[in-house]
Amino acid sequence: MYSSQVTSTHDPQLLKGVLSLLLLQLLAQRESYGYELVQRLHEIGLSDISDGTVYPALARLERESRVSARLVSSHSGPARKYYRPTEAGYAALAEGVTGWLAFIEIANPVLSQPIPNQPAPPTEEV
């Protein structure tokens, strides 16, 4: 589905900043339950993300009224709680994606440069 894989160990602070956007985007693509979202995140390369990370994020999105949930009976066990973005969730997703893309447009040129072995000496002030 997605061609590039991210290293399996990720910076938790970076993930924290983008997890809500990832969840909202995945839910905008298809209504899903928690475990299914964990699997979908694994498929895109976040292989070490756990349900202990995803479920609290979903609960927070639900408290913020960015997702709604409904119980659906399952043939293979207890009912599953399916999530989908609300109108506020779609608005947050659109705003968040715009902000994220603007941020990476600034950060990517700097972070894409080769890492020097040591810093250059300071420049003389004129």
Backbone atoms as SQL, in Angstrom:
CREATE TABLE atoms (id INTEGER PRIMARY KEY, chain TEXT, resi INTEGER, resn TEXT, atom TEXT, x REAL, y REAL, z REAL);
INSERT INTO atoms VALUES
  (1, 'A', 1, 'MET', 'N', 0.829, -1.196, 0.000),
  (2, 'A', 1, 'MET', 'CA', 0.000, 0.000, 0.000),
  (3, 'A', 1, 'MET', 'C', 0.868, 1.253, 0.000),
  (4, 'A', 2, 'TYR', 'N', 1.785, 1.357, 0.947),
  (5, 'A', 2, 'TYR', 'CA', 2.711, 2.476, 1.004),
  (6, 'A', 2, 'TYR', 'C', 4.089, 1.929, 0.715),
  (7, 'A', 3, 'SER', 'N', 4.873, 2.641, -0.112),
  (8, 'A', 3, 'SER', 'CA', 6.139, 2.095, -0.561),
  (9, 'A', 3, 'SER', 'C', 7.279, 2.317, 0.409),
  (10, 'A', 4, 'SER', 'N', 7.327, 3.430, 1.105),
  (11, 'A', 4, 'SER', 'CA', 8.473, 3.679, 1.966),
  (12, 'A', 4, 'SER', 'C', 8.170, 3.241, 3.395),
  (13, 'A', 5, 'GLN', 'N', 9.148, 2.623, 4.004),
  (14, 'A', 5, 'GLN', 'CA', 9.015, 2.166, 5.380),
  (15, 'A', 5, 'GLN', 'C', 9.877, 3.044, 6.276),
  (16, 'A', 6, 'VAL', 'N', 9.371, 3.406, 7.425),
  (17, 'A', 6, 'VAL', 'CA', 10.105, 4.169, 8.406),
  (18, 'A', 6, 'VAL', 'C', 10.795, 3.168, 9.321),
  (19, 'A', 7, 'THR', 'N', 11.925, 3.562, 9.858),
  (20, 'A', 7, 'THR', 'CA', 12.594, 2.673, 10.786),
  (21, 'A', 7, 'THR', 'C', 11.626, 2.283, 11.901),
  (22, 'A', 8, 'SER', 'N', 11.754, 1.076, 12.397),
  (23, 'A', 8, 'SER', 'CA', 10.784, 0.582, 13.367),
  (24, 'A', 8, 'SER', 'C', 10.895, 1.270, 14.726),
  (25, 'A', 9, 'THR', 'N', 12.002, 1.913, 15.009),
  (26, 'A', 9, 'THR', 'CA', 12.100, 2.664, 16.249),
  (27, 'A', 9, 'THR', 'C', 11.925, 4.131, 15.916),
  (28, 'A', 10, 'HIS', 'N', 10.929, 4.728, 16.483),
  (29, 'A', 10, 'HIS', 'CA', 10.620, 6.122, 16.177),
  (30, 'A', 10, 'HIS', 'C', 10.759, 6.963, 17.436),
  (31, 'A', 11, 'ASP', 'N', 10.930, 8.239, 17.227),
  (32, 'A', 11, 'ASP', 'CA', 11.013, 9.194, 18.328),
  (33, 'A', 11, 'ASP', 'C', 9.592, 9.403, 18.863),
  (34, 'A', 12, 'PRO', 'N', 9.344, 9.054, 20.115),
  (35, 'A', 12, 'PRO', 'CA', 7.988, 9.182, 20.663),
  (36, 'A', 12, 'PRO', 'C', 7.456, 10.615, 20.605),
  (37, 'A', 13, 'GLN', 'N', 8.320, 11.600, 20.725),
  (38, 'A', 13, 'GLN', 'CA', 7.865, 12.989, 20.674),
  (39, 'A', 13, 'GLN', 'C', 7.413, 13.375, 19.269),
  (40, 'A', 14, 'LEU', 'N', 8.121, 12.883, 18.244),
  (41, 'A', 14, 'LEU', 'CA', 7.693, 13.146, 16.868),
  (42, 'A', 14, 'LEU', 'C', 6.351, 12.473, 16.598),
  (43, 'A', 15, 'LEU', 'N', 6.229, 11.224, 17.048),
  (44, 'A', 15, 'LEU', 'CA', 4.978, 10.491, 16.850),
  (45, 'A', 15, 'LEU', 'C', 3.829, 11.184, 17.565),
  (46, 'A', 16, 'LYS', 'N', 4.075, 11.642, 18.779),
  (47, 'A', 16, 'LYS', 'CA', 3.022, 12.310, 19.548),
  (48, 'A', 16, 'LYS', 'C', 2.464, 13.506, 18.779),
  (49, 'A', 17, 'GLY', 'N', 3.341, 14.221, 18.081),
  (50, 'A', 17, 'GLY', 'CA', 2.918, 15.401, 17.341),
  (51, 'A', 17, 'GLY', 'C', 2.102, 15.102, 16.103),
  (52, 'A', 18, 'VAL', 'N', 2.235, 13.899, 15.556),
  (53, 'A', 18, 'VAL', 'CA', 1.580, 13.602, 14.284),
  (54, 'A', 18, 'VAL', 'C', 0.550, 12.471, 14.388),
  (55, 'A', 19, 'LEU', 'N', 0.482, 11.776, 15.523),
  (56, 'A', 19, 'LEU', 'CA', -0.406, 10.620, 15.647),
  (57, 'A', 19, 'LEU', 'C', -1.874, 10.985, 15.416),
  (58, 'A', 20, 'SER', 'N', -2.328, 12.076, 15.986),
  (59, 'A', 20, 'SER', 'CA', -3.734, 12.459, 15.794),
  (60, 'A', 20, 'SER', 'C', -4.044, 12.681, 14.316),
  (61, 'A', 21, 'LEU', 'N', -3.118, 13.315, 13.602),
  (62, 'A', 21, 'LEU', 'CA', -3.328, 13.534, 12.164),
  (63, 'A', 21, 'LEU', 'C', -3.358, 12.213, 11.412),
  (64, 'A', 22, 'LEU', 'N', -2.449, 11.310, 11.757),
  (65, 'A', 22, 'LEU', 'CA', -2.449, 10.001, 11.101),
  (66, 'A', 22, 'LEU', 'C', -3.753, 9.258, 11.360),
  (67, 'A', 23, 'LEU', 'N', -4.204, 9.265, 12.606),
  (68, 'A', 23, 'LEU', 'CA', -5.451, 8.574, 12.936),
  (69, 'A', 23, 'LEU', 'C', -6.638, 9.206, 12.210),
  (70, 'A', 24, 'LEU', 'N', -6.715, 10.530, 12.220),
  (71, 'A', 24, 'LEU', 'CA', -7.822, 11.196, 11.530),
  (72, 'A', 24, 'LEU', 'C', -7.801, 10.897, 10.029),
  (73, 'A', 25, 'GLN', 'N', -6.606, 10.886, 9.433),
  (74, 'A', 25, 'GLN', 'CA', -6.515, 10.593, 7.992),
  (75, 'A', 25, 'GLN', 'C', -6.930, 9.154, 7.705),
  (76, 'A', 26, 'LEU', 'N', -6.458, 8.209, 8.514),
  (77, 'A', 26, 'LEU', 'CA', -6.845, 6.813, 8.308),
  (78, 'A', 26, 'LEU', 'C', -8.346, 6.624, 8.496),
  (79, 'A', 27, 'LEU', 'N', -8.913, 7.317, 9.477),
  (80, 'A', 27, 'LEU', 'CA', -10.358, 7.209, 9.713),
  (81, 'A', 27, 'LEU', 'C', -11.164, 7.916, 8.628),
  (82, 'A', 28, 'ALA', 'N', -10.614, 8.973, 8.050),
  (83, 'A', 28, 'ALA', 'CA', -11.293, 9.635, 6.930),
  (84, 'A', 28, 'ALA', 'C', -11.329, 8.709, 5.716),
  (85, 'A', 29, 'GLN', 'N', -10.297, 7.878, 5.584),
  (86, 'A', 29, 'GLN', 'CA', -10.249, 6.915, 4.477),
  (87, 'A', 29, 'GLN', 'C', -11.217, 5.761, 4.692),
  (88, 'A', 30, 'ARG', 'N', -11.322, 5.299, 5.957),
  (89, 'A', 30, 'ARG', 'CA', -12.199, 4.152, 6.249),
  (90, 'A', 30, 'ARG', 'C', -12.486, 4.092, 7.739),
  (91, 'A', 31, 'GLU', 'N', -13.746, 4.002, 8.090),
  (92, 'A', 31, 'GLU', 'CA', -14.158, 3.811, 9.479),
  (93, 'A', 31, 'GLU', 'C', -13.473, 2.541, 10.009),
  (94, 'A', 32, 'SER', 'N', -12.894, 2.617, 11.200),
  (95, 'A', 32, 'SER', 'CA', -12.119, 1.490, 11.734),
  (96, 'A', 32, 'SER', 'C', -12.269, 1.393, 13.235),
  (97, 'A', 33, 'TYR', 'N', -11.951, 0.222, 13.763),
  (98, 'A', 33, 'TYR', 'CA', -11.881, 0.021, 15.211),
  (99, 'A', 33, 'TYR', 'C', -10.411, 0.093, 15.630),
  (100, 'A', 34, 'GLY', 'N', -10.165, 0.189, 16.917),
  (101, 'A', 34, 'GLY', 'CA', -8.827, 0.450, 17.439),
  (102, 'A', 34, 'GLY', 'C', -7.755, -0.505, 16.960),
  (103, 'A', 35, 'TYR', 'N', -7.979, -1.806, 17.123),
  (104, 'A', 35, 'TYR', 'CA', -6.955, -2.772, 16.740),
  (105, 'A', 35, 'TYR', 'C', -6.673, -2.703, 15.242),
  (106, 'A', 36, 'GLU', 'N', -7.707, -2.487, 14.459),
  (107, 'A', 36, 'GLU', 'CA', -7.524, -2.357, 13.013),
  (108, 'A', 36, 'GLU', 'C', -6.646, -1.141, 12.698),
  (109, 'A', 37, 'LEU', 'N', -6.828, -0.050, 13.443),
  (110, 'A', 37, 'LEU', 'CA', -5.980, 1.128, 13.245),
  (111, 'A', 37, 'LEU', 'C', -4.521, 0.826, 13.575),
  (112, 'A', 38, 'VAL', 'N', -4.290, 0.065, 14.643),
  (113, 'A', 38, 'VAL', 'CA', -2.924, -0.340, 14.982),
  (114, 'A', 38, 'VAL', 'C', -2.318, -1.102, 13.806),
  (115, 'A', 39, 'GLN', 'N', -3.076, -2.033, 13.237),
  (116, 'A', 39, 'GLN', 'CA', -2.586, -2.815, 12.095),
  (117, 'A', 39, 'GLN', 'C', -2.325, -1.925, 10.889),
  (118, 'A', 40, 'ARG', 'N', -3.188, -0.969, 10.641),
  (119, 'A', 40, 'ARG', 'CA', -2.994, -0.059, 9.503),
  (120, 'A', 40, 'ARG', 'C', -1.755, 0.809, 9.712),
  (121, 'A', 41, 'LEU', 'N', -1.494, 1.218, 10.941),
  (122, 'A', 41, 'LEU', 'CA', -0.276, 1.983, 11.236),
  (123, 'A', 41, 'LEU', 'C', 0.961, 1.111, 11.017),
  (124, 'A', 42, 'HIS', 'N', 0.876, -0.154, 11.386),
  (125, 'A', 42, 'HIS', 'CA', 1.983, -1.083, 11.132),
  (126, 'A', 42, 'HIS', 'C', 2.237, -1.178, 9.632),
  (127, 'A', 43, 'GLU', 'N', 1.170, -1.245, 8.847),
  (128, 'A', 43, 'GLU', 'CA', 1.293, -1.376, 7.391),
  (129, 'A', 43, 'GLU', 'C', 2.013, -0.184, 6.764),
  (130, 'A', 44, 'ILE', 'N', 1.858, 1.008, 7.333),
  (131, 'A', 44, 'ILE', 'CA', 2.515, 2.177, 6.747),
  (132, 'A', 44, 'ILE', 'C', 3.941, 2.362, 7.260),
  (133, 'A', 45, 'GLY', 'N', 4.385, 1.460, 8.137),
  (134, 'A', 45, 'GLY', 'CA', 5.767, 1.508, 8.577),
  (135, 'A', 45, 'GLY', 'C', 5.987, 1.811, 10.034),
  (136, 'A', 46, 'LEU', 'N', 4.946, 2.073, 10.791),
  (137, 'A', 46, 'LEU', 'CA', 5.089, 2.314, 12.231),
  (138, 'A', 46, 'LEU', 'C', 4.908, 0.984, 12.958),
  (139, 'A', 47, 'SER', 'N', 5.848, 0.085, 12.721),
  (140, 'A', 47, 'SER', 'CA', 5.696, -1.296, 13.171),
  (141, 'A', 47, 'SER', 'C', 5.792, -1.479, 14.672),
  (142, 'A', 48, 'ASP', 'N', 6.351, -0.514, 15.379),
  (143, 'A', 48, 'ASP', 'CA', 6.458, -0.702, 16.829),
  (144, 'A', 48, 'ASP', 'C', 5.404, 0.071, 17.616),
  (145, 'A', 49, 'ILE', 'N', 4.433, 0.650, 16.934),
  (146, 'A', 49, 'ILE', 'CA', 3.361, 1.349, 17.642),
  (147, 'A', 49, 'ILE', 'C', 2.435, 0.312, 18.269),
  (148, 'A', 50, 'SER', 'N', 1.941, 0.610, 19.450),
  (149, 'A', 50, 'SER', 'CA', 1.118, -0.368, 20.165),
  (150, 'A', 50, 'SER', 'C', -0.291, 0.169, 20.402),
  (151, 'A', 51, 'ASP', 'N', -1.162, -0.742, 20.794),
  (152, 'A', 51, 'ASP', 'CA', -2.519, -0.324, 21.131),
  (153, 'A', 51, 'ASP', 'C', -2.504, 0.581, 22.357),
  (154, 'A', 52, 'GLY', 'N', -1.478, 0.450, 23.199),
  (155, 'A', 52, 'GLY', 'CA', -1.343, 1.326, 24.361),
  (156, 'A', 52, 'GLY', 'C', -1.057, 2.768, 23.989),
  (157, 'A', 53, 'THR', 'N', -0.679, 3.003, 22.755),
  (158, 'A', 53, 'THR', 'CA', -0.488, 4.355, 22.231),
  (159, 'A', 53, 'THR', 'C', -1.739, 4.815, 21.494),
  (160, 'A', 54, 'VAL', 'N', -2.329, 3.926, 20.733),
  (161, 'A', 54, 'VAL', 'CA', -3.456, 4.290, 19.861),
  (162, 'A', 54, 'VAL', 'C', -4.747, 4.507, 20.639),
  (163, 'A', 55, 'TYR', 'N', -5.078, 3.617, 21.569),
  (164, 'A', 55, 'TYR', 'CA', -6.353, 3.748, 22.282),
  (165, 'A', 55, 'TYR', 'C', -6.469, 5.043, 23.088),
  (166, 'A', 56, 'PRO', 'N', -5.427, 5.469, 23.813),
  (167, 'A', 56, 'PRO', 'CA', -5.536, 6.764, 24.503),
  (168, 'A', 56, 'PRO', 'C', -5.698, 7.934, 23.525),
  (169, 'A', 57, 'ALA', 'N', -5.039, 7.848, 22.372),
  (170, 'A', 57, 'ALA', 'CA', -5.183, 8.910, 21.368),
  (171, 'A', 57, 'ALA', 'C', -6.612, 8.950, 20.824),
  (172, 'A', 58, 'LEU', 'N', -7.206, 7.780, 20.595),
  (173, 'A', 58, 'LEU', 'CA', -8.603, 7.729, 20.139),
  (174, 'A', 58, 'LEU', 'C', -9.544, 8.279, 21.207),
  (175, 'A', 59, 'ALA', 'N', -9.291, 7.937, 22.466),
  (176, 'A', 59, 'ALA', 'CA', -10.125, 8.447, 23.559),
  (177, 'A', 59, 'ALA', 'C', -10.031, 9.967, 23.626),
  (178, 'A', 60, 'ARG', 'N', -8.818, 10.509, 23.441),
  (179, 'A', 60, 'ARG', 'CA', -8.637, 11.961, 23.463),
  (180, 'A', 60, 'ARG', 'C', -9.386, 12.610, 22.282),
  (181, 'A', 61, 'LEU', 'N', -9.264, 12.021, 21.096),
  (182, 'A', 61, 'LEU', 'CA', -9.977, 12.555, 19.931),
  (183, 'A', 61, 'LEU', 'C', -11.493, 12.516, 20.143),
  (184, 'A', 62, 'GLU', 'N', -11.960, 11.472, 20.821),
  (185, 'A', 62, 'GLU', 'CA', -13.397, 11.369, 21.110),
  (186, 'A', 62, 'GLU', 'C', -13.813, 12.436, 22.128),
  (187, 'A', 63, 'ARG', 'N', -13.010, 12.649, 23.182),
  (188, 'A', 63, 'ARG', 'CA', -13.303, 13.706, 24.169),
  (189, 'A', 63, 'ARG', 'C', -13.318, 15.088, 23.522),
  (190, 'A', 64, 'GLU', 'N', -12.438, 15.281, 22.548),
  (191, 'A', 64, 'GLU', 'CA', -12.351, 16.566, 21.840),
  (192, 'A', 64, 'GLU', 'C', -13.416, 16.696, 20.753),
  (193, 'A', 65, 'SER', 'N', -14.288, 15.702, 20.624),
  (194, 'A', 65, 'SER', 'CA', -15.352, 15.657, 19.611),
  (195, 'A', 65, 'SER', 'C', -14.801, 15.695, 18.189),
  (196, 'A', 66, 'ARG', 'N', -13.613, 15.120, 18.001),
  (197, 'A', 66, 'ARG', 'CA', -13.022, 15.051, 16.659),
  (198, 'A', 66, 'ARG', 'C', -13.318, 13.718, 15.981),
  (199, 'A', 67, 'VAL', 'N', -13.720, 12.726, 16.791),
  (200, 'A', 67, 'VAL', 'CA', -14.196, 11.461, 16.236),
  (201, 'A', 67, 'VAL', 'C', -15.462, 11.067, 16.979),
  (202, 'A', 68, 'SER', 'N', -16.311, 10.336, 16.297),
  (203, 'A', 68, 'SER', 'CA', -17.474, 9.729, 16.948),
  (204, 'A', 68, 'SER', 'C', -17.264, 8.224, 16.896),
  (205, 'A', 69, 'ALA', 'N', -17.929, 7.524, 17.773),
  (206, 'A', 69, 'ALA', 'CA', -17.760, 6.076, 17.854),
  (207, 'A', 69, 'ALA', 'C', -19.121, 5.409, 17.911),
  (208, 'A', 70, 'ARG', 'N', -19.161, 4.179, 17.402),
  (209, 'A', 70, 'ARG', 'CA', -20.366, 3.369, 17.491),
  (210, 'A', 70, 'ARG', 'C', -19.955, 1.921, 17.682),
  (211, 'A', 71, 'LEU', 'N', -20.758, 1.198, 18.457),
  (212, 'A', 71, 'LEU', 'CA', -20.488, -0.222, 18.694),
  (213, 'A', 71, 'LEU', 'C', -21.130, -1.055, 17.596),
  (214, 'A', 72, 'VAL', 'N', -20.356, -2.006, 17.089),
  (215, 'A', 72, 'VAL', 'CA', -20.841, -2.908, 16.049),
  (216, 'A', 72, 'VAL', 'C', -20.581, -4.330, 16.531),
  (217, 'A', 73, 'SER', 'N', -21.613, -5.167, 16.516),
  (218, 'A', 73, 'SER', 'CA', -21.435, -6.540, 16.972),
  (219, 'A', 73, 'SER', 'C', -20.476, -7.274, 16.041),
  (220, 'A', 74, 'SER', 'N', -19.767, -8.233, 16.631),
  (221, 'A', 74, 'SER', 'CA', -18.755, -8.976, 15.890),
  (222, 'A', 74, 'SER', 'C', -19.053, -10.460, 16.003),
  (223, 'A', 75, 'HIS', 'N', -18.820, -11.192, 14.926),
  (224, 'A', 75, 'HIS', 'CA', -19.021, -12.645, 14.943),
  (225, 'A', 75, 'HIS', 'C', -17.875, -13.351, 15.645),
  (226, 'A', 76, 'SER', 'N', -16.737, -12.646, 15.794),
  (227, 'A', 76, 'SER', 'CA', -15.556, -13.301, 16.357),
  (228, 'A', 76, 'SER', 'C', -15.217, -12.831, 17.767),
  (229, 'A', 77, 'GLY', 'N', -16.170, -12.251, 18.476),
  (230, 'A', 77, 'GLY', 'CA', -15.897, -11.797, 19.835),
  (231, 'A', 77, 'GLY', 'C', -16.833, -10.680, 20.249),
  (232, 'A', 78, 'PRO', 'N', -16.385, -9.866, 21.213),
  (233, 'A', 78, 'PRO', 'CA', -17.241, -8.785, 21.689),
  (234, 'A', 78, 'PRO', 'C', -17.445, -7.712, 20.616),
  (235, 'A', 79, 'ALA', 'N', -18.415, -6.855, 20.850),
  (236, 'A', 79, 'ALA', 'CA', -18.691, -5.760, 19.920),
  (237, 'A', 79, 'ALA', 'C', -17.451, -4.892, 19.774),
  (238, 'A', 80, 'ARG', 'N', -17.282, -4.328, 18.591),
  (239, 'A', 80, 'ARG', 'CA', -16.138, -3.463, 18.309),
  (240, 'A', 80, 'ARG', 'C', -16.602, -2.012, 18.245),
  (241, 'A', 81, 'LYS', 'N', -15.751, -1.137, 18.729),
  (242, 'A', 81, 'LYS', 'CA', -16.029, 0.293, 18.711),
  (243, 'A', 81, 'LYS', 'C', -15.389, 0.887, 17.456),
  (244, 'A', 82, 'TYR', 'N', -16.226, 1.257, 16.507),
  (245, 'A', 82, 'TYR', 'CA', -15.756, 1.841, 15.247),
  (246, 'A', 82, 'TYR', 'C', -15.745, 3.355, 15.357),
  (247, 'A', 83, 'TYR', 'N', -14.686, 3.963, 14.828),
  (248, 'A', 83, 'TYR', 'CA', -14.489, 5.411, 14.888),
  (249, 'A', 83, 'TYR', 'C', -14.559, 6.007, 13.497),
  (250, 'A', 84, 'ARG', 'N', -15.019, 7.263, 13.460),
  (251, 'A', 84, 'ARG', 'CA', -15.018, 8.033, 12.218),
  (252, 'A', 84, 'ARG', 'C', -14.877, 9.505, 12.586),
  (253, 'A', 85, 'PRO', 'N', -14.277, 10.307, 11.715),
  (254, 'A', 85, 'PRO', 'CA', -14.118, 11.733, 12.031),
  (255, 'A', 85, 'PRO', 'C', -15.466, 12.453, 12.050),
  (256, 'A', 86, 'THR', 'N', -15.568, 13.414, 12.930),
  (257, 'A', 86, 'THR', 'CA', -16.722, 14.306, 12.953),
  (258, 'A', 86, 'THR', 'C', -16.405, 15.491, 12.044),
  (259, 'A', 87, 'GLU', 'N', -17.331, 16.408, 11.928),
  (260, 'A', 87, 'GLU', 'CA', -17.078, 17.635, 11.162),
  (261, 'A', 87, 'GLU', 'C', -15.873, 18.365, 11.759),
  (262, 'A', 88, 'ALA', 'N', -15.808, 18.433, 13.096),
  (263, 'A', 88, 'ALA', 'CA', -14.659, 19.068, 13.761),
  (264, 'A', 88, 'ALA', 'C', -13.377, 18.287, 13.491),
  (265, 'A', 89, 'GLY', 'N', -13.481, 16.980, 13.375),
  (266, 'A', 89, 'GLY', 'CA', -12.320, 16.153, 13.064),
  (267, 'A', 89, 'GLY', 'C', -11.791, 16.420, 11.669),
  (268, 'A', 90, 'TYR', 'N', -12.703, 16.541, 10.707),
  (269, 'A', 90, 'TYR', 'CA', -12.276, 16.875, 9.342),
  (270, 'A', 90, 'TYR', 'C', -11.624, 18.258, 9.296),
  (271, 'A', 91, 'ALA', 'N', -12.173, 19.201, 10.039),
  (272, 'A', 91, 'ALA', 'CA', -11.590, 20.552, 10.085),
  (273, 'A', 91, 'ALA', 'C', -10.206, 20.505, 10.723),
  (274, 'A', 92, 'ALA', 'N', -10.065, 19.751, 11.822),
  (275, 'A', 92, 'ALA', 'CA', -8.768, 19.616, 12.489),
  (276, 'A', 92, 'ALA', 'C', -7.764, 18.925, 11.568),
  (277, 'A', 93, 'LEU', 'N', -8.222, 17.934, 10.830),
  (278, 'A', 93, 'LEU', 'CA', -7.346, 17.238, 9.893),
  (279, 'A', 93, 'LEU', 'C', -6.861, 18.183, 8.799),
  (280, 'A', 94, 'ALA', 'N', -7.761, 18.933, 8.207),
  (281, 'A', 94, 'ALA', 'CA', -7.371, 19.869, 7.148),
  (282, 'A', 94, 'ALA', 'C', -6.380, 20.907, 7.663),
  (283, 'A', 95, 'GLU', 'N', -6.665, 21.465, 8.825),
  (284, 'A', 95, 'GLU', 'CA', -5.777, 22.464, 9.419),
  (285, 'A', 95, 'GLU', 'C', -4.431, 21.838, 9.801),
  (286, 'A', 96, 'GLY', 'N', -4.471, 20.655, 10.379),
  (287, 'A', 96, 'GLY', 'CA', -3.245, 19.977, 10.798),
  (288, 'A', 96, 'GLY', 'C', -2.356, 19.587, 9.629),
  (289, 'A', 97, 'VAL', 'N', -2.966, 19.099, 8.553),
  (290, 'A', 97, 'VAL', 'CA', -2.192, 18.721, 7.373),
  (291, 'A', 97, 'VAL', 'C', -1.533, 19.963, 6.760),
  (292, 'A', 98, 'THR', 'N', -2.272, 21.049, 6.693),
  (293, 'A', 98, 'THR', 'CA', -1.702, 22.296, 6.170),
  (294, 'A', 98, 'THR', 'C', -0.502, 22.726, 7.012),
  (295, 'A', 99, 'GLY', 'N', -0.645, 22.690, 8.322),
  (296, 'A', 99, 'GLY', 'CA', 0.451, 23.057, 9.211),
  (297, 'A', 99, 'GLY', 'C', 1.629, 22.108, 9.100),
  (298, 'A', 100, 'TRP', 'N', 1.352, 20.798, 9.025),
  (299, 'A', 100, 'TRP', 'CA', 2.409, 19.797, 8.919),
  (300, 'A', 100, 'TRP', 'C', 3.190, 19.988, 7.620),
  (301, 'A', 101, 'LEU', 'N', 2.482, 20.174, 6.509),
  (302, 'A', 101, 'LEU', 'CA', 3.159, 20.344, 5.219),
  (303, 'A', 101, 'LEU', 'C', 3.997, 21.618, 5.194),
  (304, 'A', 102, 'ALA', 'N', 3.494, 22.693, 5.809),
  (305, 'A', 102, 'ALA', 'CA', 4.276, 23.930, 5.893),
  (306, 'A', 102, 'ALA', 'C', 5.528, 23.708, 6.740),
  (307, 'A', 103, 'PHE', 'N', 5.390, 22.958, 7.819),
  (308, 'A', 103, 'PHE', 'CA', 6.520, 22.684, 8.697),
  (309, 'A', 103, 'PHE', 'C', 7.587, 21.867, 7.979),
  (310, 'A', 104, 'ILE', 'N', 7.184, 20.793, 7.299),
  (311, 'A', 104, 'ILE', 'CA', 8.193, 19.965, 6.640),
  (312, 'A', 104, 'ILE', 'C', 8.813, 20.696, 5.448),
  (313, 'A', 105, 'GLU', 'N', 8.087, 21.624, 4.847),
  (314, 'A', 105, 'GLU', 'CA', 8.662, 22.427, 3.763),
  (315, 'A', 105, 'GLU', 'C', 9.825, 23.272, 4.287),
  (316, 'A', 106, 'ILE', 'N', 9.734, 23.716, 5.529),
  (317, 'A', 106, 'ILE', 'CA', 10.806, 24.492, 6.153),
  (318, 'A', 106, 'ILE', 'C', 11.907, 23.565, 6.668),
  (319, 'A', 107, 'ALA', 'N', 11.524, 22.495, 7.346),
  (320, 'A', 107, 'ALA', 'CA', 12.502, 21.627, 8.004),
  (321, 'A', 107, 'ALA', 'C', 13.248, 20.714, 7.040),
  (322, 'A', 108, 'ASN', 'N', 12.592, 20.220, 6.007),
  (323, 'A', 108, 'ASN', 'CA', 13.203, 19.224, 5.129),
  (324, 'A', 108, 'ASN', 'C', 14.478, 19.714, 4.444),
  (325, 'A', 109, 'PRO', 'N', 14.522, 20.930, 3.883),
  (326, 'A', 109, 'PRO', 'CA', 15.772, 21.364, 3.251),
  (327, 'A', 109, 'PRO', 'C', 16.955, 21.414, 4.227),
  (328, 'A', 110, 'VAL', 'N', 16.701, 21.778, 5.451),
  (329, 'A', 110, 'VAL', 'CA', 17.773, 21.837, 6.448),
  (330, 'A', 110, 'VAL', 'C', 18.185, 20.423, 6.862),
  (331, 'A', 111, 'LEU', 'N', 17.204, 19.585, 7.183),
  (332, 'A', 111, 'LEU', 'CA', 17.498, 18.245, 7.676),
  (333, 'A', 111, 'LEU', 'C', 17.967, 17.285, 6.586),
  (334, 'A', 112, 'SER', 'N', 17.756, 17.638, 5.317),
  (335, 'A', 112, 'SER', 'CA', 18.200, 16.792, 4.207),
  (336, 'A', 112, 'SER', 'C', 19.670, 17.003, 3.868),
  (337, 'A', 113, 'GLN', 'N', 20.268, 18.042, 4.416),
  (338, 'A', 113, 'GLN', 'CA', 21.683, 18.299, 4.147),
  (339, 'A', 113, 'GLN', 'C', 22.540, 17.246, 4.836),
  (340, 'A', 114, 'PRO', 'N', 23.730, 16.957, 4.252),
  (341, 'A', 114, 'PRO', 'CA', 24.634, 16.009, 4.925),
  (342, 'A', 114, 'PRO', 'C', 25.011, 16.525, 6.312),
  (343, 'A', 115, 'ILE', 'N', 25.201, 15.615, 7.221),
  (344, 'A', 115, 'ILE', 'CA', 25.585, 15.994, 8.582),
  (345, 'A', 115, 'ILE', 'C', 27.098, 16.201, 8.602),
  (346, 'A', 116, 'PRO', 'N', 27.541, 17.402, 8.955),
  (347, 'A', 116, 'PRO', 'CA', 28.988, 17.642, 8.980),
  (348, 'A', 116, 'PRO', 'C', 29.646, 16.917, 10.147),
  (349, 'A', 117, 'ASN', 'N', 30.938, 16.633, 9.994),
  (350, 'A', 117, 'ASN', 'CA', 31.695, 15.985, 11.063),
  (351, 'A', 117, 'ASN', 'C', 31.870, 16.894, 12.272),
  (352, 'A', 118, 'GLN', 'N', 31.955, 18.192, 12.001),
  (353, 'A', 118, 'GLN', 'CA', 32.069, 19.179, 13.071),
  (354, 'A', 118, 'GLN', 'C', 31.514, 20.493, 12.564),
  (355, 'A', 119, 'PRO', 'N', 31.134, 21.378, 13.460),
  (356, 'A', 119, 'PRO', 'CA', 30.584, 22.657, 13.017),
  (357, 'A', 119, 'PRO', 'C', 31.661, 23.540, 12.396),
  (358, 'A', 120, 'ALA', 'N', 31.234, 24.382, 11.478),
  (359, 'A', 120, 'ALA', 'CA', 32.140, 25.363, 10.886),
  (360, 'A', 120, 'ALA', 'C', 32.461, 26.422, 11.944),
  (361, 'A', 121, 'PRO', 'N', 33.609, 27.073, 11.817),
  (362, 'A', 121, 'PRO', 'CA', 33.921, 28.134, 12.773),
  (363, 'A', 121, 'PRO', 'C', 32.943, 29.285, 12.618),
  (364, 'A', 122, 'PRO', 'N', 32.776, 30.099, 13.657),
  (365, 'A', 122, 'PRO', 'CA', 31.847, 31.208, 13.546),
  (366, 'A', 122, 'PRO', 'C', 32.314, 32.210, 12.491),
  (367, 'A', 123, 'THR', 'N', 31.342, 32.878, 11.900),
  (368, 'A', 123, 'THR', 'CA', 31.686, 33.911, 10.922),
  (369, 'A', 123, 'THR', 'C', 31.988, 35.197, 11.662),
  (370, 'A', 124, 'GLU', 'N', 32.858, 35.987, 11.076),
  (371, 'A', 124, 'GLU', 'CA', 33.214, 37.276, 11.673),
  (372, 'A', 124, 'GLU', 'C', 32.077, 38.250, 11.443),
  (373, 'A', 125, 'GLU', 'N', 31.733, 38.971, 12.475),
  (374, 'A', 125, 'GLU', 'CA', 30.716, 40.005, 12.328),
  (375, 'A', 125, 'GLU', 'C', 31.369, 41.220, 11.730),
  (376, 'A', 126, 'VAL', 'N', 30.695, 41.866, 10.807),
  (377, 'A', 126, 'VAL', 'CA', 31.258, 43.038, 10.120),
  (378, 'A', 126, 'VAL', 'C', 30.738, 44.311, 10.732);
